[in-house]
Structure formats: C-alpha cells, structure tokens
Amino acid sequence: MNTQLQQNALVELVPVGNSAVGEELVVDNLVVQAAALMGVATHAVVSIKDAAVLVTFDGSAPASSGAGVLYAVGEREVWHQNRLAAAKFIEAVGGSDAVVRVEPMCFDPQ
C-alpha cells in the first residue's frame, strides 16, 4: 500500500459546522443541482427523503422516464465535491416532490 493511501485510511470525515449547516433541495419535475461546497468542505453526505429521485453525473439531464441512476427514499451516501457538482436531480415519478439533504463534510484536522 502506498504511503498516501495509508495516511488517508487513518483520516475521518467530520461535519462542517453545526447540524443546521447544509442544504435541502426540493426536487420535482424540473432538474435541480446543489450549490457548490464552500470552505473546507471536500465531501457531502447526500440523503434522499420523501420520494425517489433520478440522478445523472455526466452532464446530461435526468428524465422521469428513467434516464439516470435511481436513488430510493432513505438512501444516504458520501459524495466527493466533484460528484456533487456534476449531479443533476429530478423526481423519479410524478406527483411527489423529493427532498435531497446535502450536509458538507471535511477531513478531520487531527
């Protein structure tokens, strides 16, 4: 294992600021994107609430007809800032708006 990889394996991601920091995107039948992460944030915890969403990461727009990666209610992942910046969200099925919670994270400075 290379030295850089060993060093990174010992580092943990921690929340930036308090629990009020973050963004909640209301996702309906129009494509939305998250705001860029600011400051020391390098990653974000992305949580799906209320309804499923479709997401694309390649610059194309997701479509409710099925274009994109499906994320179900309750899914929660850690994304690098570049993945978050590329992400475009749309509701997976008409009728119910989804909420995508984005919580900024950074490497623990210890």
Secondary structure, 3 states (H helix, E strand, C coil): CCHHHHHHHCCCEEECCCCCCCEEEEECCCCECCCCCCCCCCEEEEEEECCCEEEECCCCCCECCCECEEECCCCEEEEEHHHHHHCEEEECCCCCCEEEEEEEEEECCC
